[in-house]
Amino acid sequence: MSRAVSRDPDRLILFTDAVVAIAVTLLVLPLVDVVPEAVGAHRRSVEVVTEHRTQIWSFVLSFVVIIRLWFVHHRVFEHIGGYTRALMLVNAGWLLAIVFLPFPTEMVASYPGDDRFTVMLYIGNVLVAGAFQTALTAISYRDPNVALESDPPTIESVRGSLSNLALLALALAVVAVLPGVSYFALFLLLLQAPVDRFWRLVGV
């Protein structure tokens, strides 16, 4: 069992939130850059939107993905009362996946939706973030140095994280076999609630 560095994780949470905010901000910068380009080329204002629909779509997609991951991360840390070096390292891995996401986002904007490598890179990036998220949940559940004594994590949170990870892996497999499915494979994540209910029914 790893030794607790501190019983107050606020500094780690604040740092994490700041990095996520920067990553979200970076997503919109390519869109900001197209405005002076359009003005310089004497294009109409409406063409700034119509000619960059793919970039706008990729921005919205990644914004939703990052915010969803952050929401889940926030819920995990609601049950954390301290942190260990292991938790810090796993959290750093999660942040790496978040900070990297603007790169495949730009590829989404530049390559067609049926480009297998781009779609797999994007979903694979989200899968890596999900894997670190699952590790954070497992550490917070198993390590008493991490869990909040008054409100510790539950086994249901671990199951939910595993369900999410399994569905992301399934989405990646679907795209590998059927690249035409594209980013719609991420809609498999909507099945998490039924999968969680299944785990409860079978008593896993």
Backbone as a printed PyTorch tensor [residue, N CA C, xyz], in Angstrom:
tensor([[[  0.8450,  -1.1830,   0.0000],
         [  0.0000,   0.0000,   0.0000],
         [  0.8880,   1.2440,   0.0000]],

        [[  0.5870,   2.2030,  -0.8690],
         [  1.4450,   3.3740,  -1.0120],
         [  1.1930,   4.3710,   0.1090]],

        [[  2.2520,   5.0550,   0.5230],
         [  2.1590,   6.0220,   1.6130],
         [  1.4870,   7.3030,   1.1320]],

        [[  0.5920,   7.8370,   1.9340],
         [ -0.1000,   9.0730,   1.5810],
         [  0.8590,  10.2530,   1.6160]],

        [[  0.8390,  11.0700,   0.5910],
         [  1.6500,  12.2740,   0.5610],
         [  0.9540,  13.3750,   1.3440]],

        [[ -0.3420,  13.4510,   1.2470],
         [ -1.1130,  14.4920,   1.9070],
         [ -2.5310,  14.0070,   2.0910]],

        [[ -3.2060,  14.5190,   3.1130],
         [ -4.6160,  14.2130,   3.2760],
         [ -5.4900,  15.2860,   2.6600]],

        [[ -4.9110,  16.2160,   1.9420],
         [ -5.6810,  17.2840,   1.3080],
         [ -5.3530,  17.3170,  -0.1890]],

        [[ -6.2740,  16.8310,  -1.0290],
         [ -5.9840,  16.7570,  -2.4650],
         [ -6.3110,  18.0340,  -3.2310]],

        [[ -6.6110,  19.1330,  -2.5330],
         [ -7.0650,  20.3440,  -3.2190],
         [ -6.0520,  20.8660,  -4.2350]],

        [[ -4.7600,  20.8070,  -3.8830],
         [ -3.7430,  21.3180,  -4.8090],
         [ -3.7240,  20.4970,  -6.1010]],

        [[ -3.8590,  19.1780,  -5.9760],
         [ -3.8910,  18.3020,  -7.1500],
         [ -5.1300,  18.5880,  -7.9890]],

        [[ -6.2660,  18.8170,  -7.3410],
         [ -7.5130,  19.0940,  -8.0580],
         [ -7.4140,  20.4210,  -8.8080]],

        [[ -6.8840,  21.4490,  -8.1430],
         [ -6.7620,  22.7550,  -8.7830],
         [ -5.8420,  22.7010,  -9.9950]],

        [[ -4.7280,  21.9870,  -9.8590],
         [ -3.8030,  21.8460, -10.9850],
         [ -4.4810,  21.1160, -12.1400]],

        [[ -5.1990,  20.0420, -11.8230],
         [ -5.8850,  19.2670, -12.8520],
         [ -6.9250,  20.1160, -13.5680]],

        [[ -7.7230,  20.8600, -12.8130],
         [ -8.7490,  21.7100, -13.4240],
         [ -8.1290,  22.7660, -14.3310]],

        [[ -6.9860,  23.3140, -13.9260],
         [ -6.3220,  24.3290, -14.7440],
         [ -5.8350,  23.7440, -16.0670]],

        [[ -5.2730,  22.5380, -16.0140],
         [ -4.7910,  21.9000, -17.2450],
         [ -5.9540,  21.5760, -18.1730]],

        [[ -7.0570,  21.0900, -17.6230],
         [ -8.2360,  20.7920, -18.4400],
         [ -8.7610,  22.0700, -19.0950]],

        [[ -8.7920,  23.1650, -18.3490],
         [ -9.2600,  24.4380, -18.9030],
         [ -8.3800,  24.8870, -20.0670]],

        [[ -7.0750,  24.6980, -19.9390],
         [ -6.1610,  25.0640, -21.0260],
         [ -6.4020,  24.1780, -22.2420]],

        [[ -6.5990,  22.8690, -22.0200],
         [ -6.8390,  21.9430, -23.1300],
         [ -8.1110,  22.3150, -23.8840]],

        [[ -9.1640,  22.6740, -23.1500],
         [-10.4200,  23.0760, -23.7860],
         [-10.2150,  24.3600, -24.5900]],

        [[ -9.4350,  25.2830, -24.0580],
         [ -9.1700,  26.5410, -24.7580],
         [ -8.3960,  26.3020, -26.0510]],

        [[ -7.4420,  25.3810, -26.0020],
         [ -6.6430,  25.0900, -27.1930],
         [ -7.5040,  24.5630, -28.3470]],

        [[ -8.6200,  23.9220, -28.0150],
         [ -9.4820,  23.3660, -29.0530],
         [-10.0220,  24.4360, -29.9970]],

        [[-10.2990,  25.6090, -29.4640],
         [-10.9540,  26.6420, -30.2650],
         [ -9.9640,  27.5010, -31.0460]],

        [[ -8.6750,  27.4430, -30.7220],
         [ -7.6960,  28.3220, -31.3720],
         [ -7.6440,  28.1680, -32.8940]],

        [[ -7.7050,  26.9300, -33.4370],
         [ -7.7200,  26.8330, -34.9060],
         [ -8.9110,  27.5420, -35.5430]],

        [[-10.0550,  27.5620, -34.8540],
         [-11.2170,  28.2700, -35.3870],
         [-11.0010,  29.7790, -35.3560]],

        [[-10.3570,  30.2470, -34.3040],
         [-10.0770,  31.6850, -34.2070],
         [ -9.1700,  32.1280, -35.3490]],

        [[ -8.2350,  31.2760, -35.7180],
         [ -7.2670,  31.6330, -36.7590],
         [ -7.8990,  31.7650, -38.1430]],

        [[ -9.0360,  31.1000, -38.3870],
         [ -9.6150,  31.1360, -39.7370],
         [-10.2850,  32.4710, -40.0340]],

        [[-10.6110,  33.2470, -39.0040],
         [-11.3090,  34.5170, -39.2420],
         [-10.4270,  35.5190, -39.9770]],

        [[ -9.2060,  35.8210, -39.4890],
         [ -8.3730,  36.7590, -40.2620],
         [ -7.9980,  36.2070, -41.6400]],

        [[ -7.8800,  34.8870, -41.7640],
         [ -7.5890,  34.2920, -43.0660],
         [ -8.7310,  34.5660, -44.0420]],

        [[ -9.9660,  34.4130, -43.5620],
         [-11.1240,  34.6640, -44.4130],
         [-11.2230,  36.1350, -44.7960]],

        [[-10.9280,  37.0100, -43.8510],
         [-10.9560,  38.4500, -44.1390],
         [ -9.8940,  38.8070, -45.1680]],

        [[ -8.6980,  38.2340, -45.0010],
         [ -7.6220,  38.4980, -45.9440],
         [ -7.9220,  38.0030, -47.3390]],

        [[ -8.7170,  36.9280, -47.4410],
         [ -9.0900,  36.3700, -48.7430],
         [-10.3820,  36.9920, -49.2790]],

        [[-10.9280,  37.9960, -48.5600],
         [-12.1470,  38.7200, -48.9730],
         [-13.3450,  37.7820, -49.1030]],

        [[-13.4290,  36.7930, -48.1990],
         [-14.5940,  35.9110, -48.1850],
         [-15.7020,  36.5540, -47.3640]],

        [[-16.9320,  36.1430, -47.6770],
         [-18.0720,  36.6390, -46.9030],
         [-18.0310,  36.0430, -45.4970]],

        [[-18.6210,  36.7510, -44.5570],
         [-18.5860,  36.2960, -43.1660],
         [-19.2300,  34.9270, -42.9950]],

        [[-20.3060,  34.6660, -43.7520],
         [-20.9870,  33.3840, -43.6000],
         [-20.1020,  32.2190, -44.0460]],

        [[-19.1570,  32.5170, -44.9540],
         [-18.2630,  31.4670, -45.4340],
         [-17.2670,  31.0220, -44.3700]],

        [[-17.0480,  31.8620, -43.3700],
         [-16.1880,  31.4610, -42.2510],
         [-16.7690,  30.2170, -41.5780]],

        [[-18.1020,  30.1630, -41.5320],
         [-18.7790,  29.0160, -40.9220],
         [-18.9720,  27.8900, -41.9300]],

        [[-19.5080,  28.2030, -43.0990],
         [-19.8530,  27.1600, -44.0660],
         [-18.6280,  26.4120, -44.5870]],

        [[-17.4940,  27.1040, -44.6980],
         [-16.2960,  26.4640, -45.2280],
         [-15.4590,  25.7700, -44.1460]],

        [[-15.8830,  25.9020, -42.9090],
         [-15.1330,  25.2740, -41.8110],
         [-16.0570,  24.4600, -40.9090]],

        [[-17.0620,  23.8630, -41.5240],
         [-18.0150,  23.0580, -40.7500],
         [-17.3340,  21.8780, -40.0650]],

        [[-16.3690,  21.2700, -40.7520],
         [-15.6920,  20.1130, -40.1730],
         [-14.8850,  20.5060, -38.9450]],

        [[-14.2270,  21.6590, -39.0120],
         [-13.4730,  22.1380, -37.8560],
         [-14.3970,  22.4520, -36.6810]],

        [[-15.5470,  23.0310, -36.9820],
         [-16.5090,  23.3390, -35.9250],
         [-17.0190,  22.0480, -35.2930]],

        [[-17.3130,  21.0510, -36.1460],
         [-17.7850,  19.7620, -35.6520],
         [-16.7400,  19.1060, -34.7560]],

        [[-15.4830,  19.1280, -35.1830],
         [-14.4360,  18.4900, -34.3910],
         [-14.2370,  19.2140, -33.0590]],

        [[-14.3830,  20.5500, -33.0740],
         [-14.2860,  21.3120, -31.8330],
         [-15.3950,  20.9110, -30.8600]],

        [[-16.6350,  20.8640, -31.3540],
         [-17.7700,  20.5130, -30.4930],
         [-17.6140,  19.0940, -29.9520]],

        [[-17.1950,  18.1760, -30.8250],
         [-17.0070,  16.7870, -30.3990],
         [-16.0000,  16.7000, -29.2600]],

        [[-14.8470,  17.3240, -29.4400],
         [-13.8000,  17.2240, -28.4210],
         [-14.1530,  18.0110, -27.1610]],

        [[-14.8760,  19.1110, -27.3180],
         [-15.3310,  19.8470, -26.1430],
         [-16.2330,  18.9660, -25.2840]],

        [[-17.1790,  18.2900, -25.9320],
         [-18.0920,  17.4040, -25.2090],
         [-17.3230,  16.2600, -24.5600]],

        [[-16.3700,  15.6750, -25.2970],
         [-15.5860,  14.5550, -24.7650],
         [-14.8000,  14.9780, -23.5260]],

        [[-14.0940,  16.1140, -23.6250],
         [-13.2760,  16.5650, -22.4900],
         [-14.1440,  16.9080, -21.2880]],

        [[-15.2540,  17.6030, -21.5240],
         [-16.1330,  17.9670, -20.4130],
         [-16.7200,  16.7210, -19.7620]],

        [[-17.0750,  15.7340, -20.5720],
         [-17.5990,  14.4830, -20.0050],
         [-16.5400,  13.7990, -19.1460]],

        [[-15.3160,  13.7350, -19.6510],
         [-14.2320,  13.1200, -18.8850],
         [-13.9670,  13.9050, -17.5970]],

        [[-14.0550,  15.2250, -17.6880],
         [-13.8270,  16.0490, -16.5010],
         [-14.9260,  15.8440, -15.4620]],

        [[-16.1840,  15.7320, -15.9200],
         [-17.2880,  15.4710, -14.9940],
         [-17.0520,  14.1850, -14.2110]],

        [[-16.6450,  13.1280, -14.9440],
         [-16.4000,  11.8400, -14.2870],
         [-15.2330,  11.9700, -13.3110]],

        [[-14.1660,  12.6520, -13.7440],
         [-13.0050,  12.8840, -12.8820],
         [-13.4300,  13.6260, -11.6160]],

        [[-14.2940,  14.6200, -11.7710],
         [-14.7730,  15.3960, -10.6320],
         [-15.5440,  14.5150,  -9.6550]],

        [[-16.3810,  13.6160, -10.1900],
         [-17.1520,  12.7180,  -9.3190],
         [-16.2330,  11.7890,  -8.5370]],

        [[-15.1630,  11.3250,  -9.1870],
         [-14.2080,  10.4580,  -8.4890],
         [-13.5780,  11.2010,  -7.3180]],

        [[-13.1430,  12.4360,  -7.5590],
         [-12.4380,  13.1910,  -6.5190],
         [-13.3630,  13.6960,  -5.4200]],

        [[-14.6730,  13.6100,  -5.6180],
         [-15.5990,  13.9220,  -4.5340],
         [-15.4790,  12.9080,  -3.3950]],

        [[-14.9280,  11.7240,  -3.7060],
         [-14.7940,  10.6550,  -2.7150],
         [-13.3340,  10.4240,  -2.3110]],

        [[-12.4730,  11.3790,  -2.6430],
         [-11.0470,  11.2670,  -2.3220],
         [-10.6880,  12.2700,  -1.2350]],

        [[-10.0630,  11.7800,  -0.1840],
         [ -9.6840,  12.6450,   0.9250],
         [ -8.1960,  12.8550,   1.0510]],

        [[ -7.4150,  12.1260,   0.2640],
         [ -5.9630,  12.2560,   0.2850],
         [ -5.4050,  11.7400,  -1.0250]],

        [[ -4.0980,  11.8530,  -1.1970],
         [ -3.5200,  11.3280,  -2.4320],
         [ -2.1680,  10.7000,  -2.1510]],

        [[ -1.8020,   9.7710,  -3.0070],
         [ -0.5280,   9.0750,  -2.9270],
         [  0.2500,   9.3410,  -4.2090]],

        [[  1.4910,   8.9100,  -4.2230],
         [  2.2970,   9.0870,  -5.4390],
         [  1.6870,   8.3020,  -6.5980]],

        [[  1.1470,   7.1210,  -6.2960],
         [  0.5050,   6.3200,  -7.3510],
         [ -0.6680,   7.0870,  -7.9530]],

        [[ -1.4740,   7.7140,  -7.1130],
         [ -2.6070,   8.4850,  -7.6060],
         [ -2.1260,   9.6690,  -8.4390]],

        [[ -1.0610,  10.3320,  -8.0010],
         [ -0.5180,  11.4640,  -8.7450],
         [ -0.0370,  11.0450, -10.1280]],

        [[  0.6390,   9.8970, -10.2070],
         [  1.1520,   9.4210, -11.4910],
         [  0.0180,   9.0580, -12.4430]],

        [[ -0.9990,   8.3830, -11.9140],
         [ -2.1420,   8.0150, -12.7580],
         [ -2.8940,   9.2570, -13.1990]],

        [[ -3.0300,  10.2210, -12.3100],
         [ -3.6880,  11.4790, -12.6740],
         [ -2.8910,  12.2160, -13.7550]],

        [[ -1.5660,  12.1530, -13.6680],
         [ -0.7260,  12.7670, -14.7030],
         [ -0.9400,  12.0830, -16.0540]],

        [[ -1.1080,  10.7560, -16.0280],
         [ -1.4030,  10.0390, -17.2660],
         [ -2.7350,  10.4670, -17.8550]],

        [[ -3.7320,  10.6550, -16.9860],
         [ -5.0420,  11.1260, -17.4440],
         [ -4.9140,  12.5090, -18.0820]],

        [[ -4.1330,  13.3830, -17.4450],
         [ -3.9280,  14.7220, -17.9960],
         [ -3.1990,  14.6750, -19.3380]],

        [[ -2.2520,  13.7620, -19.4760],
         [ -1.5480,  13.6110, -20.7490],
         [ -2.5260,  13.2930, -21.8690]],

        [[ -3.4560,  12.3810, -21.5910],
         [ -4.4500,  12.0300, -22.6020],
         [ -5.3470,  13.2170, -22.9350]],

        [[ -5.6910,  14.0230, -21.9290],
         [ -6.5340,  15.1980, -22.1620],
         [ -5.7830,  16.2490, -22.9790]],

        [[ -4.5410,  16.5200, -22.6090],
         [ -3.7500,  17.5490, -23.2990],
         [ -3.4470,  17.1410, -24.7380]],

        [[ -3.3200,  15.8420, -24.9940],
         [ -3.0270,  15.3520, -26.3450],
         [ -4.2350,  15.4780, -27.2690]],

        [[ -5.4480,  15.5180, -26.7120],
         [ -6.6600,  15.4380, -27.5270],
         [ -6.7810,  16.5270, -28.5940]],

        [[ -6.3180,  17.7750, -28.3820],
         [ -6.3980,  18.7610, -29.4680],
         [ -5.6790,  18.3310, -30.7510]],

        [[ -4.6560,  17.4800, -30.6290],
         [ -3.9390,  17.0220, -31.8340],
         [ -4.8230,  16.1430, -32.7250]],

        [[ -5.4030,  15.0270, -32.2070],
         [ -6.3080,  14.2690, -33.0720],
         [ -7.5570,  15.0560, -33.4590]],

        [[ -7.9320,  16.0500, -32.6350],
         [ -9.0690,  16.9000, -33.0030],
         [ -8.7770,  17.6480, -34.2970]],

        [[ -7.5610,  18.1660, -34.4200],
         [ -7.1720,  18.8570, -35.6490],
         [ -7.1330,  17.8930, -36.8250]],

        [[ -6.7470,  16.6420, -36.5830],
         [ -6.7640,  15.6340, -37.6450],
         [ -8.1870,  15.3150, -38.0720]],

        [[ -9.1180,  15.2810, -37.1010],
         [-10.5260,  15.0600, -37.4250],
         [-11.0110,  16.1430, -38.3780]],

        [[-10.5660,  17.3820, -38.1510],
         [-10.9810,  18.4980, -38.9960],
         [-10.3380,  18.4530, -40.3720]],

        [[ -9.2360,  17.7280, -40.5180],
         [ -8.4670,  17.7590, -41.7600],
         [ -8.6420,  16.5230, -42.6360]],

        [[ -9.0970,  15.4250, -42.0630],
         [ -9.2460,  14.1790, -42.8140],
         [-10.7060,  13.7350, -42.8020]],

        [[-11.1370,  13.0250, -43.8550],
         [-12.5470,  12.6030, -43.9300],
         [-12.9190,  11.6500, -42.7930]],

        [[-14.2250,  11.5920, -42.5180],
         [-14.7150,  10.7990, -41.4060],
         [-14.4900,   9.3130, -41.5320]],

        [[-14.2090,   8.8300, -42.7480],
         [-13.9710,   7.3980, -42.9350],
         [-12.4760,   7.0630, -42.9750]],

        [[-11.6300,   8.0400, -42.6080],
         [-10.1950,   7.7620, -42.5370],
         [ -9.9330,   6.9250, -41.2890]],

        [[ -9.6370,   5.6410, -41.4940],
         [ -9.5650,   4.7010, -40.3810],
         [ -8.5580,   5.1130, -39.3190]],

        [[ -7.3670,   5.5210, -39.7550],
         [ -6.3240,   5.8600, -38.7750],
         [ -6.7460,   7.0260, -37.8940]],

        [[ -7.3090,   8.0800, -38.5070],
         [ -7.6990,   9.2610, -37.7430],
         [ -8.7770,   8.9190, -36.7190]],

        [[ -9.7810,   8.1440, -37.1590],
         [-10.8700,   7.7750, -36.2450],
         [-10.3370,   6.9110, -35.1090]],

        [[ -9.4570,   5.9480, -35.4430],
         [ -8.9080,   5.0690, -34.4090],
         [ -7.9850,   5.8310, -33.4640]],

        [[ -7.2270,   6.7930, -33.9960],
         [ -6.3710,   7.6070, -33.1410],
         [ -7.2140,   8.4070, -32.1540]],

        [[ -8.3070,   8.9700, -32.6520],
         [ -9.1580,   9.7900, -31.7940],
         [ -9.8120,   8.9420, -30.6940]],

        [[-10.4660,   7.8480, -31.1070],
         [-11.1410,   7.0050, -30.1200],
         [-10.1200,   6.3330, -29.2120]],

        [[ -8.9510,   5.9900, -29.7640],
         [ -7.8970,   5.4110, -28.9440],
         [ -7.4150,   6.3770, -27.8830]],

        [[ -7.3470,   7.6660, -28.2300],
         [ -6.9700,   8.6990, -27.2680],
         [ -7.9770,   8.7550, -26.1150]],

        [[ -9.2630,   8.7080, -26.4690],
         [-10.3160,   8.7260, -25.4520],
         [-10.2600,   7.4470, -24.6120]],

        [[ -9.9350,   6.3320, -25.2620],
         [ -9.8110,   5.0630, -24.5430],
         [ -8.6840,   5.1190, -23.5120]],

        [[ -7.5550,   5.7160, -23.8800],
         [ -6.4400,   5.8550, -22.9340],
         [ -6.8640,   6.7090, -21.7400]],

        [[ -7.5730,   7.8110, -22.0130],
         [ -8.0830,   8.6410, -20.9240],
         [ -9.0150,   7.8320, -20.0290]],

        [[ -9.8530,   7.0040, -20.6540],
         [-10.7630,   6.1640, -19.8870],
         [-10.0320,   5.1320, -19.0450]],

        [[ -8.9220,   4.6160, -19.5590],
         [ -8.1350,   3.6350, -18.8030],
         [ -7.5320,   4.2760, -17.5580]],

        [[ -6.9820,   5.4830, -17.7140],
         [ -6.4450,   6.1860, -16.5460],
         [ -7.5560,   6.5580, -15.5730]],

        [[ -8.7370,   6.9060, -16.1280],
         [ -9.8800,   7.2110, -15.2710],
         [-10.2690,   5.9930, -14.4380]],

        [[-10.2640,   4.8270, -15.0660],
         [-10.5860,   3.5910, -14.3600],
         [ -9.5580,   3.2980, -13.2740]],

        [[ -8.2890,   3.5460, -13.5800],
         [ -7.2360,   3.3340, -12.5860],
         [ -7.4060,   4.2800, -11.4030]],

        [[ -7.7770,   5.5360, -11.6610],
         [ -8.0340,   6.4820, -10.5760],
         [ -9.1680,   5.9890,  -9.6840]],

        [[-10.2250,   5.4870, -10.3220],
         [-11.3680,   4.9940,  -9.5620],
         [-10.9850,   3.7940,  -8.7150]],

        [[-10.2040,   2.8740,  -9.3080],
         [ -9.7910,   1.6730,  -8.5810],
         [ -8.8930,   2.0130,  -7.3950]],

        [[ -7.9600,   2.9540,  -7.5920],
         [ -7.0650,   3.3650,  -6.4950],
         [ -7.8700,   3.9940,  -5.3660]],

        [[ -8.8010,   4.8640,  -5.7320],
         [ -9.5890,   5.5360,  -4.7030],
         [-10.4640,   4.5540,  -3.9400]],

        [[-10.8410,   3.4590,  -4.5820],
         [-11.6880,   2.4570,  -3.9200],
         [-10.8690,   1.5320,  -3.0270]],

        [[ -9.6740,   1.1800,  -3.4740],
         [ -8.8920,   0.1540,  -2.7860],
         [ -7.9490,   0.7080,  -1.7160]],

        [[ -7.5120,   1.9490,  -1.8550],
         [ -6.4840,   2.4750,  -0.9570],
         [ -7.1150,   3.3470,   0.1310]],

        [[ -7.0730,   2.9410,   1.3960],
         [ -7.6540,   3.7420,   2.4730],
         [ -6.9340,   5.0700,   2.6880]],

        [[ -5.7040,   5.1990,   2.1970],
         [ -4.9930,   6.4670,   2.2730],
         [ -5.5850,   7.5130,   1.3210]],

        [[ -6.3610,   7.0310,   0.3620],
         [ -6.9210,   7.8980,  -0.6630],
         [ -8.4010,   8.1720,  -0.4180]],

        [[ -9.1420,   7.1410,  -0.0450],
         [-10.5880,   7.2620,   0.0950],
         [-10.9720,   8.2480,   1.1900]],

        [[-12.0270,   9.0020,   0.9350],
         [-12.5760,   9.9130,   1.9310],
         [-13.2870,   9.0870,   3.0000]],

        [[-12.8700,   9.2520,   4.2320],
         [-13.3960,   8.4080,   5.3070],
         [-14.9020,   8.5530,   5.4760]],

        [[-15.4130,   9.7590,   5.3530],
         [-16.8380,  10.0040,   5.5630],
         [-17.7000,   9.6170,   4.3650]],

        [[-17.1010,   9.5100,   3.1830],
         [-17.8640,   9.1930,   1.9740],
         [-16.9540,   8.4870,   0.9680]],

        [[-16.5620,   7.2400,   1.2540],
         [-15.6210,   6.5280,   0.3820],
         [-16.2670,   6.1190,  -0.9360]],

        [[-15.4540,   5.8430,  -1.9350],
         [-15.9890,   5.3700,  -3.2140],
         [-16.6940,   4.0250,  -3.0390]],

        [[-17.6170,   3.7360,  -3.9320],
         [-18.3590,   2.4760,  -3.8790],
         [-17.9070,   1.5560,  -5.0040]],

        [[-18.2390,   0.2860,  -4.8580],
         [-17.9050,  -0.6800,  -5.9100],
         [-18.6620,  -0.3590,  -7.1950]],

        [[-19.8320,   0.2950,  -7.0470],
         [-20.6000,   0.6660,  -8.2450],
         [-19.8230,   1.6560,  -9.1150]],

        [[-19.0550,   2.5370,  -8.4900],
         [-18.2720,   3.4940,  -9.2700],
         [-17.1880,   2.7840, -10.0670]],

        [[-16.6090,   1.7410,  -9.4800],
         [-15.5920,   0.9600, -10.1870],
         [-16.2320,   0.2180, -11.3570]],

        [[-17.3820,  -0.3920, -11.1180],
         [-18.0830,  -1.1050, -12.1870],
         [-18.4590,  -0.1660, -13.3250]],

        [[-18.9430,   1.0290, -12.9650],
         [-19.3120,   1.9950, -13.9910],
         [-18.1290,   2.4150, -14.8350]],

        [[-16.9900,   2.6120, -14.1980],
         [-15.7860,   2.9930, -14.9250],
         [-15.3230,   1.8710, -15.8510]],

        [[-15.4270,   0.6390, -15.3700],
         [-15.0570,  -0.5120, -16.1980],
         [-16.0110,  -0.6710, -17.3830]],

        [[-17.2960,  -0.4170, -17.1460],
         [-18.2740,  -0.4820, -18.2380],
         [-17.9480,   0.5370, -19.3130]],

        [[-17.6360,   1.7640, -18.8980],
         [-17.2730,   2.8190, -19.8300],
         [-16.0360,   2.4280, -20.6380]],

        [[-15.0490,   1.8540, -19.9560],
         [-13.8190,   1.4420, -20.6270],
         [-14.0900,   0.3370, -21.6350]],

        [[-14.9340,  -0.6230, -21.2630],
         [-15.2630,  -1.7320, -22.1640],
         [-15.9910,  -1.2230, -23.4050]],

        [[-16.8880,  -0.2640, -23.2300],
         [-17.6320,   0.2800, -24.3640],
         [-16.7190,   1.0800, -25.2910]],

        [[-15.7410,   1.7890, -24.7240],
         [-14.7670,   2.5010, -25.5660],
         [-13.9180,   1.5200, -26.3670]],

        [[-13.5200,   0.4250, -25.7230],
         [-12.7450,  -0.6010, -26.4250],
         [-13.5820,  -1.2190, -27.5350]],

        [[-14.8790,  -1.4290, -27.2760],
         [-15.7730,  -1.9630, -28.3010],
         [-15.9090,  -0.9820, -29.4550]],

        [[-16.0240,   0.3190, -29.1410],
         [-16.1140,   1.3410, -30.1900],
         [-14.8710,   1.3240, -31.0700]],

        [[-13.7010,   1.1840, -30.4570],
         [-12.4550,   1.1320, -31.2200],
         [-12.4250,  -0.1060, -32.1060]],

        [[-12.8840,  -1.2390, -31.5940],
         [-12.9170,  -2.4750, -32.3750],
         [-13.8830,  -2.3540, -33.5500]],

        [[-15.0320,  -1.7170, -33.3130],
         [-16.0120,  -1.5380, -34.3850],
         [-15.4340,  -0.7000, -35.5120]],

        [[-14.7490,   0.3790, -35.1540],
         [-14.1470,   1.2460, -36.1730],
         [-13.0320,   0.5240, -36.9210]],

        [[-12.2830,  -0.3240, -36.2170],
         [-11.2090,  -1.0780, -36.8690],
         [-11.7600,  -1.9970, -37.9500]],

        [[-12.9480,  -2.5480, -37.7050],
         [-13.5630,  -3.4740, -38.6650],
         [-14.4250,  -2.7300, -39.6810]],

        [[-15.1360,  -1.7080, -39.1970],
         [-16.0660,  -0.9550, -40.0430],
         [-15.7430,   0.5350, -39.9630]],

        [[-14.7300,   0.9960, -40.6960],
         [-14.3290,   2.4080, -40.5880],
         [-15.4330,   3.3780, -40.9820]],

        [[-16.3850,   2.9350, -41.7770],
         [-17.4790,   3.8050, -42.1830],
         [-18.3680,   4.2320, -41.0290]],

        [[-18.3380,   3.4800, -39.9340],
         [-19.1280,   3.8560, -38.7540],
         [-18.6340,   5.1710, -38.1760]],

        [[-17.3370,   5.4130, -38.3390],
         [-16.7030,   6.6700, -37.9460],
         [-16.9310,   6.9720, -36.4670]],

        [[-17.1020,   8.2590, -36.1620],
         [-17.2000,   8.6990, -34.7680],
         [-18.5400,   8.3480, -34.1360]],

        [[-19.4860,   7.8720, -34.9560],
         [-20.7670,   7.4300, -34.4090],
         [-20.5900,   6.2270, -33.4820]],

        [[-19.4350,   5.5570, -33.5740],
         [-19.1680,   4.4430, -32.6690],
         [-19.1670,   4.8970, -31.2100]],

        [[-18.8900,   6.1790, -30.9860],
         [-18.8730,   6.7010, -29.6240],
         [-20.2650,   6.6930, -28.9820]],

        [[-21.3130,   6.5670, -29.8130],
         [-22.6630,   6.4860, -29.2580],
         [-22.8620,   5.2050, -28.4550]],

        [[-21.9430,   4.2620, -28.5950],
         [-22.0070,   3.0510, -27.7700],
         [-21.9290,   3.3970, -26.2780]],

        [[-21.3410,   4.5470, -25.9620],
         [-21.2320,   4.9590, -24.5630],
         [-22.6020,   5.1700, -23.9220]],

        [[-23.6240,   5.3640, -24.7600],
         [-24.9780,   5.5240, -24.2310],
         [-25.4990,   4.2380, -23.6070]],

        [[-24.8070,   3.1340, -23.8830],
         [-25.2180,   1.8460, -23.3320],
         [-24.6780,   1.6080, -21.9290]],

        [[-23.9480,   2.5760, -21.3750],
         [-23.3290,   2.3390, -20.0710],
         [-24.3520,   2.0510, -18.9820]],

        [[-25.4650,   2.7920, -18.9640],
         [-26.4750,   2.5680, -17.9240],
         [-27.0490,   1.1510, -17.9900]],

        [[-27.4310,   0.6460, -19.1900],
         [-27.9080,  -0.7410, -19.2460],
         [-26.8450,  -1.7620, -18.8410]],

        [[-25.5830,  -1.5000, -19.2090],
         [-24.5040,  -2.4150, -18.8210],
         [-24.3330,  -2.4220, -17.3030]],

        [[-24.4020,  -1.2410, -16.7010],
         [-24.2870,  -1.1600, -15.2380],
         [-25.4180,  -1.9260, -14.5570]],

        [[-26.6310,  -1.8040, -15.1120],
         [-27.7650,  -2.5450, -14.5360],
         [-27.5510,  -4.0480, -14.6680]],

        [[-26.9420,  -4.4660, -15.7800],
         [-26.6550,  -5.8850, -15.9760],
         [-25.6970,  -6.4040, -14.9040]],

        [[-24.6380,  -5.6190, -14.6080],
         [-23.6810,  -6.0380, -13.5640],
         [-24.3670,  -6.2090, -12.2300]],

        [[-25.3030,  -5.2950, -11.9390],
         [-26.0160,  -5.4000, -10.6600],
         [-26.9070,  -6.6310, -10.6240]],

        [[-27.5170,  -6.9500, -11.7650],
         [-28.4200,  -8.1060, -11.8120],
         [-27.6700,  -9.4190, -11.6170]],

        [[-26.4720,  -9.5000, -12.2030],
         [-25.7030, -10.7520, -12.0960],
         [-24.8570, -10.7720, -10.8410]],

        [[-24.8740,  -9.6470, -10.1090],
         [-24.1510,  -9.6180,  -8.8360],
         [-22.6570,  -9.5540,  -8.9500]],

        [[-22.1600,  -8.9790, -10.0660],
         [-20.7020,  -8.8600, -10.2590],
         [-20.2210,  -7.5880,  -9.5770]]])
